Amino acid sequence: MDKIFDSFKPYAELAGRILIAALFVISGWGKISGYAGTQQYMAAMGVPGAILPLVIALELGGGLAIVLGLFTRPIALLLAGFSIVAAVLFHGAPDQVNQIMFLKNFAIAGGFLFLVANGAGKLSVDQLLRKS
């Protein structure tokens, strides 16, 4: 049975990277198009709006890097930390929706920690760079 799963492993790794990164790519792009509103929301939550360019760079650039499998381990570590910090800063309210969002962010951090531990896999730029 393991051989069957092993034959799909490179494609599962790629699909997993795409699925976990899609949220960040879409969110980063949305922050660009809704820049002023995002800054206001951040300020209302006690987070300086001046760091928004860094947030966009991490979400959009980091998300794209994860999709490509480029610098996967360090980028995944940054995104895991970002997910945990975002959970604490933005989803600490005791209502059910925020509790779910809080746990979702921790689950995403867990997915990124799997990437930190295992790397991007065979279908990645990291693998191509390792071969050259």
C-alpha positions as CSV (number, residue, x, y, z in Angstrom):
1,M,0.0,0.0,0.0
2,D,2.9,2.4,0.8
3,K,4.2,2.1,-2.8
4,I,0.8,3.3,-4.1
5,F,0.9,6.4,-1.8
6,D,4.6,7.0,-2.6
7,S,3.9,7.2,-6.3
8,F,1.5,10.1,-5.6
9,K,3.8,11.8,-3.0
10,P,5.3,14.5,-5.3
11,Y,1.9,15.5,-6.6
12,A,0.4,15.5,-3.1
13,E,3.3,17.7,-1.9
14,L,2.7,20.1,-4.7
15,A,-1.0,20.2,-4.2
16,G,-0.5,20.7,-0.5
17,R,1.8,23.7,-1.1
18,I,-0.7,25.2,-3.5
19,L,-3.6,24.7,-1.2
20,I,-1.9,26.2,1.9
21,A,-0.4,29.1,0.0
22,A,-3.5,30.1,-1.9
23,L,-5.0,31.7,1.2
24,F,-1.9,33.9,1.6
25,V,-1.6,34.8,-2.1
26,I,-5.3,35.8,-2.3
27,S,-5.1,37.6,1.0
28,G,-2.0,39.5,0.1
29,W,-3.5,40.6,-3.2
30,G,-6.7,41.7,-1.5
31,K,-4.7,43.9,0.9
32,I,-3.2,45.7,-2.1
33,S,-6.6,46.4,-3.6
34,G,-8.1,47.3,-0.2
35,Y,-5.0,49.0,1.2
36,A,-6.6,51.9,3.1
37,G,-9.3,49.7,4.6
38,T,-6.8,47.2,5.7
39,Q,-4.7,49.8,7.4
40,Q,-7.7,51.1,9.3
41,Y,-8.6,47.6,10.4
42,M,-5.1,47.0,11.6
43,A,-5.0,50.3,13.5
44,A,-8.4,49.5,15.1
45,M,-6.9,46.2,16.4
46,G,-3.8,48.0,17.8
47,V,-1.4,47.1,15.0
48,P,0.4,49.9,13.2
49,G,-0.8,50.3,9.6
50,A,2.7,51.2,8.6
51,I,3.7,47.5,8.7
52,L,1.2,46.7,6.0
53,P,3.8,46.6,3.2
54,L,5.7,43.9,5.1
55,V,2.5,41.9,5.7
56,I,1.7,42.1,1.9
57,A,5.3,41.1,1.0
58,L,5.1,38.1,3.4
59,E,1.6,37.0,2.4
60,L,1.9,37.5,-1.4
61,G,5.6,36.9,-1.8
62,G,5.8,34.1,0.8
63,G,2.7,32.5,-0.6
64,L,4.1,32.5,-4.2
65,A,7.5,31.1,-2.9
66,I,5.7,28.2,-1.2
67,V,3.8,27.4,-4.4
68,L,7.1,27.3,-6.3
69,G,8.8,25.5,-3.5
70,L,11.5,28.2,-3.3
71,F,13.2,28.8,0.1
72,T,10.4,26.6,1.4
73,R,11.7,25.9,4.9
74,P,12.5,29.5,6.0
75,I,9.4,31.0,4.3
76,A,7.2,28.3,5.9
77,L,8.7,29.1,9.3
78,L,7.9,32.8,8.8
79,L,4.4,32.0,7.7
80,A,3.8,29.7,10.6
81,G,4.9,32.4,13.0
82,F,2.8,35.0,11.1
83,S,-0.3,32.7,11.4
84,I,0.1,32.4,15.2
85,V,0.7,36.1,15.7
86,A,-2.4,36.9,13.5
87,A,-4.5,34.5,15.5
88,V,-3.5,36.2,18.8
89,L,-3.9,39.7,17.5
90,F,-7.0,39.4,15.4
91,H,-9.0,36.4,16.7
92,G,-8.8,36.6,20.5
93,A,-12.4,37.5,21.0
94,P,-14.4,34.8,22.9
95,D,-17.2,34.4,20.3
96,Q,-17.5,31.2,18.4
97,V,-16.5,32.6,15.0
98,N,-13.2,34.1,16.4
99,Q,-12.5,30.9,18.2
100,I,-12.8,29.0,15.0
101,M,-10.6,31.5,13.2
102,F,-8.1,31.3,16.0
103,L,-7.9,27.5,15.7
104,K,-7.8,27.7,11.9
105,N,-4.7,29.9,12.1
106,F,-3.0,27.4,14.4
107,A,-3.9,24.6,12.0
108,I,-2.4,26.5,9.1
109,A,0.7,27.1,11.3
110,G,0.8,23.3,11.8
111,G,0.7,22.7,8.0
112,F,3.6,25.2,7.6
113,L,5.6,23.4,10.3
114,F,5.2,20.2,8.3
115,L,6.9,22.0,5.4
116,V,9.6,23.2,7.7
117,A,10.2,19.6,8.8
118,N,10.0,18.0,5.4
119,G,10.8,20.6,2.8
120,A,8.9,21.2,-0.4
121,G,9.5,17.8,-2.1
122,K,10.5,16.7,-5.5
123,L,8.4,19.1,-7.6
124,S,10.0,22.3,-6.4
125,V,12.6,24.9,-7.2
126,D,14.4,23.9,-3.9
127,Q,14.9,20.4,-5.4
128,L,16.1,21.9,-8.7
129,L,18.6,24.1,-6.9
130,R,19.8,21.1,-4.8
131,K,20.6,19.1,-8.0
132,S,22.6,21.9,-9.6
